[in-house]
Amino acid sequence: MLLWGTFGTKTPAERRYVMRSCIAGGAVLAIVLFALAMHFRPRPIMVRIVCIAFGSLITYIAWEFRRYLYQLDELARRMQMEAMACTYITGLVMAAWLAVLWPFSHFLVHWPYKPMLLFLIPFLYFLLEPIRAGWLYYLSRRY
Amino acid sequence: MKNCLRVLRAQHDLSQGDLAEKLDVSRQTVNAIETGRYDPSLPLAFKIAALFGRTIEEVFSPNGNK
């Protein structure tokens, strides 16, 4: 969502989306900086606050993105939808290949047993964003 | 699907931007329709036809006949 094709500021809808997302991002950044300054103490509460704030930020941006999507004209919306569909298919193919490659990699065989690495799993979703941006670029050149 | 949008636009002395504004779409959409890379939705096709005082069949043709 933060990549090319989504964060343009040509139309009022785009500007509104950018503005609100930036304000929400800034608020979460302020919370994270405050938590860092406090060395995440009191320990369990501050960590939970940061995690909830980050989750809320992504949820809010996704909600705003949905509103922005419905304000686009039909070709732009179609491109966004096609890009998301192509990203979904790409994700499925990548997941399939990961499953195929799984037994061949020493690291991959052992990584689920390393608890710290489990924290990386949510961030794998963010890998799909550059892929979506790539599809969006390709589709925008096609039309 | 073929269309004579470019001809109609020229007859009415409209730029792609002007037409886009009248249709409430982006200029890219008008360009994509004109070049045949994008087929508009039925509501947009009706809007285009009404704007030029034509029927949809006069503006768009499935077999390439203008």
Backbone of each chain as ProteinMPNN parsed JSONL, in Angstrom:
{"seq_chain_A": "MLLWGTFGTKTPAERRYVMRSCIAGGAVLAIVLFALAMHFRPRPIMVRIVCIAFGSLITYIAWEFRRYLYQLDELARRMQMEAMACTYITGLVMAAWLAVLWPFSHFLVHWPYKPMLLFLIPFLYFLLEPIRAGWLYYLSRRY", "coords_chain_A": {"N_chain_A": [[0.815, -1.208, 0.0], [2.084, 1.11, 0.474], [3.516, 1.612, -1.694], [4.343, 2.336, -5.167], [1.739, 3.682, -7.209], [-0.354, 3.702, -5.518], [-0.052, 5.587, -3.605], [-0.354, 8.062, -4.833], [-0.986, 11.57, -5.378], [-2.823, 12.947, -6.875], [-5.593, 13.168, -7.1], [-8.464, 14.253, -5.066], [-9.328, 12.072, -3.487], [-7.072, 10.425, -3.38], [-5.313, 12.134, -2.067], [-6.614, 12.399, 0.383], [-6.452, 9.784, 1.315], [-3.67, 9.424, 1.521], [-3.058, 11.43, 3.39], [-4.525, 10.684, 5.726], [-3.469, 8.135, 6.208], [-0.802, 8.775, 6.675], [-1.025, 10.347, 8.974], [-2.023, 8.439, 10.783], [0.116, 6.631, 10.698], [2.134, 8.278, 11.719], [1.194, 8.653, 14.327], [1.413, 6.055, 15.361], [4.152, 5.732, 15.111], [5.0, 7.623, 16.949], [4.1, 6.402, 19.299], [5.71, 4.106, 19.29], [8.258, 5.272, 19.495], [8.015, 6.479, 21.973], [7.732, 4.183, 23.541], [10.237, 3.041, 23.099], [11.84, 4.975, 24.286], [11.119, 4.572, 26.883], [12.247, 2.175, 27.269], [10.653, -0.01, 26.771], [9.24, -0.43, 29.127], [6.64, -0.408, 31.597], [7.274, -3.851, 31.168], [5.491, -6.12, 29.986], [3.117, -4.782, 29.36], [3.729, -2.488, 27.795], [4.893, -3.617, 25.501], [2.709, -4.997, 24.494], [1.012, -2.856, 23.944], [2.388, -1.563, 21.877], [2.36, -3.58, 19.925], [-0.418, -3.857, 19.485], [-1.002, -1.3, 18.585], [0.43, -1.24, 16.184], [-0.852, -3.281, 14.73], [-3.404, -2.142, 14.622], [-2.854, 0.087, 13.067], [-2.226, -1.029, 10.523], [-4.69, -2.209, 9.984], [-6.325, 0.051, 9.861], [-5.187, 1.433, 7.682], [-5.744, -0.415, 5.695], [-8.54, -0.284, 5.719], [-8.969, 2.372, 4.934], [-7.842, 2.189, 2.432], [-9.67, 0.559, 1.145], [-11.869, 2.28, 1.043], [-10.77, 4.254, -0.581], [-10.426, 2.792, -2.909], [-13.043, 2.444, -3.834], [-13.57, 4.952, -4.662], [-12.229, 5.349, -6.932], [-12.055, 5.671, -10.538], [-13.598, 3.542, -13.076], [-11.651, 2.144, -14.672], [-9.219, 2.476, -13.303], [-9.892, 1.242, -10.892], [-10.324, -1.323, -11.788], [-7.733, -2.01, -12.591], [-6.426, -1.99, -10.116], [-7.808, -4.074, -8.847], [-7.198, -6.231, -10.551], [-4.457, -6.305, -10.194], [-4.351, -7.068, -7.525], [-5.532, -9.584, -7.678], [-3.684, -10.922, -9.322], [-1.478, -10.785, -7.641], [-2.322, -12.39, -5.561], [-2.423, -14.864, -6.864], [0.276, -15.108, -7.524], [1.307, -15.27, -4.945], [0.232, -17.727, -4.166], [1.584, -19.44, -5.914], [4.202, -18.977, -5.09], [4.022, -19.956, -2.468], [3.507, -22.617, -2.999], [5.887, -23.366, -4.251], [7.645, -22.941, -2.165], [6.816, -24.893, -0.425], [7.544, -27.089, -1.923], [10.299, -26.796, -2.018], [10.961, -26.953, 0.593], [11.806, -29.513, 1.905], [14.358, -29.65, 0.915], [15.999, -27.81, 2.012], [18.203, -27.117, 4.579], [18.014, -25.064, 6.433], [15.318, -24.314, 6.204], [14.074, -26.639, 7.029], [14.579, -26.698, 9.698], [13.708, -24.247, 10.667], [11.04, -23.743, 11.707], [11.242, -24.621, 14.256], [12.622, -22.827, 15.63], [11.783, -20.514, 17.767], [11.993, -17.644, 17.663], [12.107, -17.032, 14.987], [9.544, -17.336, 14.156], [8.332, -14.925, 14.503], [8.843, -13.608, 12.214], [6.996, -14.374, 10.349], [4.512, -12.799, 10.021], [5.606, -10.654, 8.661], [6.217, -11.658, 6.216], [4.015, -11.297, 4.681], [4.25, -8.696, 3.875], [6.048, -8.864, 1.88], [4.548, -9.312, -0.305], [3.621, -6.867, -1.105], [5.551, -5.331, -2.701], [5.361, -7.01, -4.891], [2.715, -6.704, -5.668], [2.839, -4.028, -6.351], [4.501, -4.218, -8.561], [2.88, -5.709, -10.345], [0.826, -3.857, -10.616], [2.152, -1.797, -11.907], [2.822, -3.064, -14.303], [0.218, -3.596, -15.318], [-0.801, -1.027, -15.568], [0.709, -0.103, -17.662], [-0.236, -1.647, -19.663], [-2.865, -0.895, -20.196]], "CA_chain_A": [[0.0, 0.0, 0.0], [2.933, 2.298, 0.555], [4.352, 1.661, -2.879], [3.908, 3.046, -6.361], [0.419, 3.453, -7.756], [-1.386, 3.821, -4.495], [0.156, 6.801, -2.823], [-0.348, 9.257, -5.66], [-1.739, 12.652, -4.726], [-3.402, 13.757, -7.936], [-7.025, 13.392, -6.882], [-8.792, 14.464, -3.641], [-9.41, 10.766, -2.796], [-5.69, 9.995, -3.121], [-4.737, 13.026, -1.047], [-7.236, 12.048, 1.663], [-5.899, 8.482, 1.716], [-2.282, 9.654, 1.932], [-3.062, 12.249, 4.607], [-5.002, 9.902, 6.875], [-2.508, 7.056, 6.467], [0.397, 9.381, 7.255], [-1.349, 10.75, 10.356], [-2.087, 7.2, 11.577], [1.504, 6.136, 10.783], [2.849, 9.173, 12.634], [0.734, 8.372, 15.697], [2.02, 4.784, 15.78], [5.591, 5.99, 15.263], [5.15, 8.323, 18.234], [3.936, 5.394, 20.356], [6.909, 3.245, 19.277], [9.381, 6.07, 20.019], [7.773, 6.62, 23.416], [8.046, 2.87, 24.131], [11.7, 2.893, 23.051], [12.396, 5.867, 25.308], [10.818, 3.955, 28.191], [12.863, 0.832, 27.227], [9.52, -0.954, 26.762], [8.818, -0.737, 30.5], [6.563, -1.768, 32.175], [7.553, -4.776, 30.082], [4.476, -6.785, 29.14], [2.061, -3.854, 28.923], [4.219, -1.62, 26.726], [5.062, -4.441, 24.293], [1.358, -5.259, 23.966], [0.49, -1.592, 23.383], [3.054, -1.348, 20.579], [1.853, -4.589, 18.979], [-1.815, -3.522, 19.148], [-0.966, -0.064, 17.788], [0.898, -1.59, 14.842], [-1.956, -4.015, 14.1], [-4.48, -1.179, 14.362], [-2.418, 0.933, 11.95], [-2.404, -1.771, 9.268], [-6.142, -2.364, 9.786], [-6.862, 1.355, 9.467], [-4.741, 1.722, 6.308], [-6.507, -1.313, 4.822], [-9.899, 0.253, 5.65], [-8.91, 3.577, 4.109], [-7.54, 1.753, 1.068], [-10.935, 0.067, 0.616], [-12.667, 3.467, 0.714], [-10.097, 4.88, -1.72], [-10.675, 1.924, -4.055], [-14.39, 2.688, -4.331], [-13.65, 6.295, -5.213], [-11.507, 5.375, -8.2], [-12.904, 5.446, -11.71], [-13.703, 2.094, -13.311], [-10.417, 1.526, -15.189], [-8.242, 2.454, -12.205], [-10.318, 0.216, -9.936], [-10.091, -2.619, -12.434], [-6.29, -2.287, -12.519], [-6.118, -2.335, -8.716], [-8.378, -5.399, -8.582], [-6.407, -7.211, -11.315], [-3.147, -6.397, -9.532], [-4.517, -7.861, -6.298], [-5.783, -10.976, -8.081], [-2.403, -11.47, -9.802], [-0.622, -10.935, -6.462], [-2.828, -13.57, -4.846], [-1.973, -16.044, -7.612], [1.728, -15.17, -7.34], [1.515, -15.765, -3.58], [-0.063, -19.163, -4.158], [2.684, -20.12, -6.61], [5.384, -18.904, -4.206], [3.788, -20.869, -1.345], [3.655, -23.98, -3.513], [7.318, -23.628, -4.456], [8.262, -23.007, -0.839], [6.493, -26.232, 0.085], [8.332, -28.055, -2.695], [11.715, -26.63, -1.673], [11.094, -27.132, 2.037], [12.635, -30.636, 2.348], [15.716, -29.579, 0.38], [16.787, -26.777, 2.678], [18.512, -27.405, 5.979], [17.474, -23.945, 7.218], [13.861, -24.36, 6.22], [13.631, -27.806, 7.783], [14.699, -26.443, 11.133], [13.321, -22.915, 11.128], [9.836, -23.619, 12.555], [11.557, -24.993, 15.634], [13.296, -21.689, 16.258], [10.63, -19.649, 18.075], [12.177, -16.249, 17.278], [11.846, -16.879, 13.555], [8.094, -17.281, 13.938], [7.941, -13.514, 14.457], [9.035, -13.119, 10.848], [5.907, -14.807, 9.472], [3.639, -11.703, 9.573], [6.307, -9.747, 7.748], [6.243, -12.266, 4.89], [2.912, -10.703, 3.924], [4.702, -7.423, 3.304], [6.778, -9.176, 0.649], [3.589, -9.296, -1.409], [3.366, -5.489, -1.524], [6.32, -5.003, -3.907], [4.849, -7.818, -6.017], [1.494, -6.022, -6.108], [3.261, -2.793, -7.031], [5.005, -4.646, -9.869], [1.714, -6.038, -11.175], [0.116, -2.601, -10.882], [2.93, -1.085, -12.92], [2.638, -3.802, -15.566], [-1.153, -3.417, -15.798], [-0.999, 0.371, -15.964], [1.346, 0.065, -18.971], [-1.016, -2.412, -20.645], [-4.086, -0.158, -20.571]], "C_chain_A": [[0.852, 1.263, 0.0], [3.737, 2.49, -0.727], [3.667, 2.343, -4.05], [2.478, 2.714, -6.75], [-0.695, 3.635, -6.752], [-1.272, 5.144, -3.771], [0.344, 8.037, -3.694], [-1.174, 10.34, -4.977], [-2.397, 13.556, -5.76], [-4.87, 14.106, -7.673], [-7.296, 13.628, -5.392], [-8.833, 13.151, -2.85], [-8.008, 10.259, -2.436], [-5.066, 10.817, -1.999], [-5.286, 12.681, 0.339], [-6.639, 10.753, 2.213], [-4.47, 8.648, 2.251], [-2.236, 10.375, 3.278], [-3.436, 11.413, 5.831], [-4.029, 8.79, 7.229], [-1.25, 7.606, 7.138], [0.149, 9.789, 8.707], [-1.368, 9.518, 11.26], [-0.683, 6.629, 11.777], [2.323, 6.955, 11.759], [2.481, 8.908, 14.09], [1.378, 7.085, 16.222], [3.529, 4.949, 15.99], [5.869, 6.681, 16.596], [5.04, 7.346, 19.404], [5.19, 4.52, 20.452], [8.101, 3.997, 19.875], [9.254, 6.254, 21.534], [8.151, 5.319, 24.137], [9.551, 2.634, 24.167], [12.358, 3.746, 24.132], [12.21, 5.295, 26.713], [11.464, 2.571, 28.32], [11.805, -0.265, 27.368], [9.1, -1.368, 28.181], [7.584, 0.089, 30.867], [6.441, -2.833, 31.081], [6.337, -5.374, 29.356], [3.449, -5.812, 28.573], [2.52, -3.03, 27.717], [4.395, -2.388, 25.414], [3.703, -4.696, 23.651], [0.773, -4.007, 23.323], [1.077, -1.35, 21.991], [2.508, -2.317, 19.533], [0.434, -4.255, 18.535], [-1.864, -2.273, 18.272], [-0.561, -0.371, 16.352], [-0.199, -2.329, 14.071], [-3.098, -3.09, 13.715], [-4.135, -0.289, 13.168], [-2.673, 0.231, 10.62], [-3.888, -1.951, 8.951], [-6.745, -1.063, 9.271], [-6.47, 1.685, 8.026], [-5.525, 0.848, 5.316], [-7.939, -0.793, 4.636], [-9.951, 1.489, 4.756], [-8.658, 3.224, 2.64], [-8.821, 1.262, 0.39], [-11.82, 1.252, 0.198], [-12.116, 4.157, -0.535], [-10.406, 4.124, -3.015], [-12.036, 2.215, -4.676], [-14.556, 4.097, -4.887], [-12.905, 6.425, -6.542], [-12.483, 5.245, -9.361], [-12.747, 3.989, -12.147], [-12.417, 1.447, -13.827], [-9.372, 1.412, -14.083], [-8.588, 1.372, -11.183], [-10.069, -1.177, -10.502], [-8.612, -2.999, -12.351], [-5.883, -2.704, -11.11], [-6.588, -3.756, -8.399], [-7.563, -6.487, -9.29], [-5.052, -7.414, -10.653], [-3.244, -7.256, -8.272], [-4.747, -9.332, -6.632], [-4.471, -11.64, -8.528], [-1.45, -11.684, -8.626], [-1.018, -12.18, -5.673], [-2.327, -14.845, -5.538], [-0.464, -16.218, -7.454], [2.062, -15.726, -5.956], [1.27, -17.253, -3.479], [1.077, -19.954, -4.792], [3.929, -20.14, -5.733], [5.245, -19.88, -3.041], [3.989, -22.315, -1.788], [5.133, -24.332, -3.691], [8.07, -23.729, -3.133], [8.036, -24.391, -0.228], [7.325, -27.296, -0.622], [9.797, -28.012, -2.251], [12.004, -26.955, -0.21], [12.022, -28.294, 2.42], [14.094, -30.533, 1.9], [16.604, -28.575, 1.108], [16.973, -27.11, 4.163], [17.891, -26.331, 6.882], [15.958, -24.05, 7.345], [13.324, -25.539, 7.021], [13.598, -27.478, 9.269], [14.058, -25.143, 11.61], [12.016, -22.861, 11.924], [10.109, -23.947, 14.018], [12.334, -23.9, 16.362], [12.228, -20.633, 16.532], [10.786, -18.208, 17.599], [11.828, -16.021, 15.81], [10.352, -16.83, 13.246], [7.593, -15.84, 13.855], [8.077, -12.929, 13.055], [7.819, -13.397, 9.968], [4.967, -13.664, 9.075], [4.306, -10.797, 8.554], [6.428, -10.332, 6.337], [5.127, -11.69, 4.017], [3.357, -9.416, 3.233], [5.542, -7.629, 2.047], [5.851, -9.098, -0.559], [3.338, -7.877, -1.926], [4.223, -5.06, -2.721], [5.836, -5.79, -5.126], [3.584, -7.17, -6.574], [1.837, -4.741, -6.866], [3.762, -3.116, -8.438], [3.867, -4.974, -10.827], [0.965, -4.773, -11.573], [0.835, -1.81, -11.979], [2.724, -1.729, -14.287], [1.253, -3.532, -16.165], [-1.404, -1.98, -16.265], [-0.351, 0.648, -17.322], [0.51, -0.61, -20.061], [-2.244, -1.641, -21.113], [-3.751, 1.233, -21.088]], "O_chain_A": [[0.408, 2.334, -0.414], [4.54, 3.417, -0.832], [2.555, 2.858, -3.93], [2.057, 1.564, -6.628], [-1.866, 3.711, -7.126], [-2.271, 5.743, -3.374], [1.1, 8.944, -3.348], [-1.976, 10.045, -4.091], [-2.517, 14.765, -5.562], [-5.323, 15.206, -7.988], [-6.481, 13.261, -4.547], [-8.426, 13.11, -1.689], [-7.783, 9.737, -1.344], [-4.394, 10.291, -1.112], [-4.554, 12.666, 1.329], [-6.359, 10.637, 3.406], [-4.111, 8.09, 3.288], [-1.49, 9.995, 4.181], [-2.74, 11.437, 6.846], [-3.785, 8.525, 8.407], [-0.7, 6.987, 8.049], [1.01, 9.6, 9.567], [-0.809, 9.534, 12.357], [-0.329, 6.199, 12.875], [3.11, 6.411, 12.534], [3.338, 8.932, 14.973], [1.828, 7.024, 17.366], [4.105, 4.383, 16.919], [6.843, 6.369, 17.281], [5.787, 7.444, 20.377], [5.673, 4.228, 21.546], [8.862, 3.437, 20.664], [10.239, 6.195, 22.271], [8.793, 5.336, 25.187], [10.08, 2.094, 25.139], [13.296, 3.314, 24.803], [13.032, 5.507, 27.604], [11.275, 1.876, 29.318], [12.033, -1.298, 27.997], [8.665, -2.496, 28.409], [7.512, 1.244, 30.447], [5.606, -2.721, 30.184], [6.191, -5.123, 28.16], [2.967, -5.985, 27.453], [1.788, -2.892, 26.738], [4.083, -1.87, 24.342], [3.555, -4.623, 22.431], [0.117, -4.084, 22.285], [0.365, -0.983, 21.056], [2.228, -1.927, 18.399], [0.112, -4.356, 17.351], [-2.66, -2.191, 17.336], [-1.14, 0.171, 15.41], [-0.445, -2.038, 12.901], [-3.687, -3.218, 12.642], [-5.002, 0.048, 12.361], [-3.257, 0.81, 9.704], [-4.297, -1.856, 7.794], [-7.573, -1.07, 8.359], [-7.295, 2.154, 7.241], [-5.918, 1.307, 4.244], [-8.487, -0.853, 3.535], [-10.853, 1.638, 3.931], [-9.184, 3.867, 1.732], [-9.037, 1.517, -0.795], [-12.441, 1.227, -0.865], [-12.863, 4.582, -1.417], [-10.618, 4.724, -4.068], [-12.173, 2.233, -5.9], [-15.571, 4.403, -5.513], [-12.945, 7.47, -7.191], [-13.604, 4.767, -9.189], [-11.871, 3.281, -11.65], [-12.118, 0.311, -13.459], [-8.719, 0.379, -13.941], [-7.71, 0.677, -10.673], [-9.656, -2.089, -9.786], [-8.271, -4.151, -12.079], [-5.104, -3.639, -10.925], [-5.872, -4.537, -7.771], [-7.273, -7.532, -8.708], [-4.554, -8.536, -10.557], [-2.358, -8.059, -7.98], [-4.225, -10.219, -5.956], [-4.186, -12.779, -8.156], [-0.695, -12.657, -8.612], [-0.166, -12.923, -5.184], [-1.866, -15.781, -4.883], [0.022, -17.334, -7.271], [2.972, -16.541, -5.805], [2.003, -17.965, -2.793], [1.485, -20.997, -4.281], [4.621, -21.153, -5.63], [6.206, -20.55, -2.664], [4.559, -23.129, -1.063], [5.577, -25.425, -3.339], [9.014, -24.508, -3.001], [8.925, -24.974, 0.392], [7.756, -28.274, -0.011], [10.45, -29.048, -2.123], [13.149, -27.199, 0.17], [12.953, -28.081, 3.198], [14.962, -31.229, 2.426], [17.806, -28.496, 0.856], [16.009, -27.35, 4.889], [17.327, -26.629, 7.935], [15.392, -23.9, 8.427], [12.251, -25.454, 7.62], [12.712, -27.92, 10.0], [13.879, -24.944, 12.812], [11.89, -21.979, 12.773], [9.326, -23.604, 14.904], [12.658, -24.025, 17.543], [11.812, -19.929, 15.613], [9.804, -17.602, 17.17], [11.321, -14.963, 15.435], [9.947, -16.338, 12.193], [6.572, -15.561, 13.227], [7.499, -11.887, 12.746], [7.628, -12.732, 8.95], [4.638, -13.55, 7.894], [3.64, -10.238, 7.682], [6.705, -9.609, 5.381], [5.255, -11.601, 2.796], [2.893, -9.094, 2.14], [5.73, -6.708, 1.252], [6.291, -8.853, -1.683], [2.891, -7.703, -3.06], [3.691, -4.484, -3.67], [5.894, -5.299, -6.254], [3.398, -7.093, -7.788], [1.216, -4.411, -7.877], [3.485, -2.384, -9.388], [3.889, -4.564, -11.988], [0.526, -4.629, -12.714], [0.201, -1.231, -12.861], [2.487, -1.051, -15.287], [1.125, -3.274, -17.362], [-2.127, -1.749, -17.234], [-0.802, 1.528, -18.055], [0.539, -0.206, -21.224], [-2.624, -1.719, -22.282], [-4.651, 1.991, -21.449]]}, "seq_chain_B": "MKNCLRVLRAQHDLSQGDLAEKLDVSRQTVNAIETGRYDPSLPLAFKIAALFGRTIEEVFSPNGNK", "coords_chain_B": {"N_chain_B": [[-13.748, -4.876, -28.987], [-14.749, -2.295, -31.106], [-14.715, 1.297, -31.552], [-16.01, 4.629, -32.246], [-15.097, 6.781, -30.903], [-12.965, 8.587, -30.907], [-13.365, 9.991, -33.298], [-15.876, 11.14, -32.852], [-15.251, 12.722, -30.698], [-13.461, 14.506, -31.849], [-15.169, 15.732, -33.653], [-16.774, 17.149, -31.923], [-14.985, 18.844, -30.921], [-13.439, 18.317, -28.611], [-11.019, 17.75, -26.092], [-9.141, 14.895, -24.844], [-8.958, 15.182, -22.116], [-11.03, 17.013, -21.59], [-13.263, 15.481, -22.278], [-12.979, 13.4, -20.476], [-13.444, 14.762, -18.116], [-16.123, 15.486, -18.423], [-17.267, 12.985, -18.396], [-16.647, 12.101, -15.958], [-14.419, 10.491, -15.418], [-10.982, 9.236, -15.547], [-8.378, 10.697, -17.63], [-6.794, 8.765, -18.683], [-8.534, 6.616, -18.819], [-10.302, 7.41, -20.859], [-8.493, 7.503, -22.987], [-7.706, 4.81, -23.081], [-10.096, 3.603, -23.813], [-10.564, 4.755, -26.306], [-8.412, 3.769, -27.796], [-9.039, 1.165, -27.857], [-8.155, -0.586, -25.954], [-9.469, -0.971, -23.652], [-12.661, -1.951, -22.667], [-15.513, -0.15, -21.97], [-17.679, -0.049, -19.029], [-21.19, -0.895, -18.995], [-22.855, 1.231, -17.934], [-21.077, 3.408, -18.322], [-20.714, 3.336, -21.059], [-23.298, 3.953, -21.926], [-23.408, 6.535, -20.963], [-21.451, 7.803, -22.488], [-22.543, 7.533, -25.05], [-24.918, 8.985, -24.71], [-23.903, 11.506, -24.221], [-22.922, 12.289, -26.701], [-25.221, 12.256, -28.107], [-26.004, 9.922, -29.376], [-26.808, 6.429, -30.135], [-25.811, 3.485, -28.293], [-25.023, 1.503, -30.077], [-24.256, 2.963, -32.254], [-21.945, 4.126, -31.45], [-20.292, 2.132, -30.373], [-19.075, -0.95, -31.644], [-19.309, -4.443, -31.989], [-18.126, -6.018, -33.968], [-16.267, -4.565, -35.271], [-17.294, -2.878, -37.188], [-17.908, 0.432, -38.09]], "CA_chain_B": [[-14.841, -3.988, -29.377], [-14.273, -1.065, -31.747], [-15.58, 2.459, -31.303], [-15.669, 5.828, -33.018], [-15.023, 7.829, -29.882], [-11.994, 9.607, -31.313], [-14.009, 10.791, -34.345], [-16.935, 11.94, -32.196], [-14.586, 13.719, -29.844], [-12.92, 15.525, -32.757], [-16.322, 16.482, -34.19], [-17.274, 18.058, -30.871], [-13.844, 19.678, -30.536], [-13.13, 18.047, -27.195], [-9.766, 17.026, -25.823], [-9.375, 13.718, -23.993], [-9.159, 15.689, -20.752], [-12.384, 17.592, -21.513], [-14.229, 14.382, -22.294], [-12.83, 12.69, -19.194], [-14.105, 15.576, -17.091], [-17.579, 15.38, -18.629], [-17.701, 11.621, -18.071], [-16.232, 11.845, -14.573], [-13.405, 9.42, -15.373], [-9.648, 9.79, -15.782], [-8.002, 10.821, -19.041], [-6.26, 7.459, -19.065], [-9.673, 5.76, -19.171], [-10.756, 7.832, -22.192], [-7.466, 7.072, -23.934], [-7.759, 3.341, -23.191], [-11.318, 3.252, -24.569], [-10.347, 5.185, -27.701], [-7.441, 2.892, -28.471], [-9.591, -0.193, -27.856], [-7.499, -1.453, -24.96], [-10.388, -1.171, -22.529], [-14.091, -1.848, -22.984], [-16.154, 0.491, -20.801], [-18.855, -0.7, -18.437], [-22.434, -0.504, -19.668], [-23.255, 2.601, -17.563], [-20.195, 4.402, -18.951], [-21.018, 3.323, -22.498], [-24.544, 4.727, -22.068], [-23.076, 7.936, -20.678], [-20.723, 8.296, -23.663], [-23.511, 7.64, -26.154], [-25.85, 10.091, -24.413], [-23.154, 12.766, -24.326], [-22.815, 12.649, -28.114], [-26.558, 12.168, -28.707], [-26.057, 8.721, -30.232], [-27.1, 5.181, -29.423], [-24.591, 2.722, -28.004], [-24.63, 0.779, -31.291], [-23.606, 3.902, -33.185], [-20.608, 4.468, -30.923], [-19.51, 0.897, -30.184], [-19.495, -2.069, -32.496], [-18.561, -5.637, -31.582], [-17.402, -6.667, -35.064], [-15.335, -3.644, -35.913], [-17.976, -1.972, -38.123], [-18.157, 1.746, -37.494]], "C_chain_B": [[-14.256, -2.681, -29.935], [-15.211, 0.088, -31.382], [-15.121, 3.658, -32.127], [-15.557, 7.039, -32.083], [-14.083, 8.965, -30.302], [-12.615, 10.565, -32.337], [-15.063, 11.721, -33.718], [-16.336, 13.062, -31.35], [-14.042, 14.866, -30.699], [-14.047, 16.391, -33.319], [-16.847, 17.503, -33.187], [-16.168, 18.943, -30.299], [-13.518, 19.548, -29.032], [-11.761, 17.368, -27.095], [-10.105, 15.801, -24.97], [-9.667, 14.148, -22.551], [-10.559, 16.257, -20.557], [-13.435, 16.485, -21.418], [-14.193, 13.616, -20.971], [-13.566, 13.432, -18.081], [-15.63, 15.468, -17.19], [-18.107, 14.01, -18.209], [-17.374, 11.229, -16.632], [-15.339, 10.602, -14.464], [-12.033, 10.058, -15.603], [-9.365, 9.874, -17.286], [-7.451, 9.495, -19.564], [-7.384, 6.512, -19.501], [-10.17, 6.099, -20.57], [-9.779, 7.349, -23.25], [-7.526, 5.562, -24.156], [-8.986, 2.891, -23.977], [-11.106, 3.575, -26.052], [-9.448, 4.225, -28.461], [-7.881, 1.425, -28.443], [-8.942, -1.137, -26.865], [-8.409, -1.748, -23.771], [-11.82, -0.983, -23.013], [-14.806, -1.261, -21.774], [-17.311, -0.351, -20.262], [-20.098, -0.201, -19.165], [-22.891, 0.9, -19.243], [-22.388, 3.673, -18.231], [-20.451, 4.477, -20.45], [-22.297, 4.119, -22.778], [-24.262, 6.221, -21.909], [-22.377, 8.57, -21.891], [-21.694, 8.527, -24.821], [-24.445, 8.831, -25.939], [-25.171, 11.442, -24.587], [-23.078, 13.248, -25.771], [-24.155, 12.54, -28.838], [-26.69, 11.0, -29.668], [-26.553, 7.533, -29.419], [-25.783, 4.451, -29.187], [-24.081, 2.029, -29.265], [-23.91, 1.679, -32.293], [-22.177, 4.233, -32.727], [-19.721, 3.228, -30.838], [-20.023, -0.193, -31.117], [-18.65, -3.301, -32.162], [-17.703, -6.221, -32.692], [-16.47, -5.733, -35.809], [-15.984, -2.724, -36.923], [-18.283, -0.658, -37.436], [-19.371, 2.391, -38.135]], "O_chain_B": [[-13.392, -2.055, -29.322], [-16.347, -0.126, -30.961], [-14.0, 3.694, -32.633], [-15.888, 8.165, -32.453], [-14.37, 10.141, -30.082], [-12.425, 11.779, -32.265], [-15.124, 12.913, -34.016], [-16.847, 14.181, -31.301], [-14.144, 16.036, -30.329], [-13.912, 17.608, -33.446], [-17.306, 18.582, -33.562], [-16.374, 19.684, -29.338], [-13.352, 20.534, -28.315], [-11.408, 16.523, -27.917], [-11.212, 15.686, -24.443], [-10.503, 13.56, -21.865], [-11.2, 16.034, -19.53], [-14.357, 16.54, -20.604], [-15.228, 13.238, -20.423], [-14.215, 12.828, -17.227], [-16.329, 15.373, -16.181], [-19.235, 13.882, -17.734], [-17.774, 10.167, -16.156], [-15.484, 9.785, -13.555], [-11.931, 11.264, -15.824], [-10.017, 9.217, -18.097], [-7.623, 9.153, -20.735], [-7.217, 5.714, -20.424], [-10.43, 5.206, -21.377], [-10.19, 6.842, -24.294], [-7.411, 5.092, -25.288], [-8.926, 1.913, -24.722], [-11.427, 2.773, -26.93], [-9.696, 3.912, -29.625], [-7.175, 0.551, -28.946], [-9.152, -2.349, -26.924], [-8.149, -2.659, -22.985], [-12.148, 0.002, -23.674], [-14.72, -1.808, -20.675], [-17.839, -1.233, -20.94], [-20.049, 0.807, -19.87], [-23.28, 1.692, -20.102], [-22.891, 4.714, -18.652], [-20.41, 5.557, -21.04], [-22.365, 4.868, -23.752], [-24.811, 7.053, -22.631], [-22.665, 9.705, -22.271], [-21.671, 9.568, -25.478], [-24.726, 9.588, -26.868], [-25.788, 12.404, -25.046], [-23.157, 14.446, -26.043], [-24.215, 12.713, -30.056], [-27.41, 11.085, -30.662], [-26.7, 7.606, -28.199], [-24.767, 4.765, -29.807], [-22.875, 1.965, -29.505], [-23.072, 1.224, -33.072], [-21.318, 4.576, -33.54], [-18.543, 3.273, -31.19], [-21.224, -0.335, -31.347], [-17.426, -3.213, -32.063], [-16.677, -6.845, -32.423], [-15.944, -6.084, -36.866], [-15.306, -1.859, -37.477], [-18.845, -0.63, -36.341], [-19.745, 3.505, -37.768]]}, "name": "protein", "num_of_chains": 2, "seq": "MLLWGTFGTKTPAERRYVMRSCIAGGAVLAIVLFALAMHFRPRPIMVRIVCIAFGSLITYIAWEFRRYLYQLDELARRMQMEAMACTYITGLVMAAWLAVLWPFSHFLVHWPYKPMLLFLIPFLYFLLEPIRAGWLYYLSRRYMKNCLRVLRAQHDLSQGDLAEKLDVSRQTVNAIETGRYDPSLPLAFKIAALFGRTIEEVFSPNGNK"}
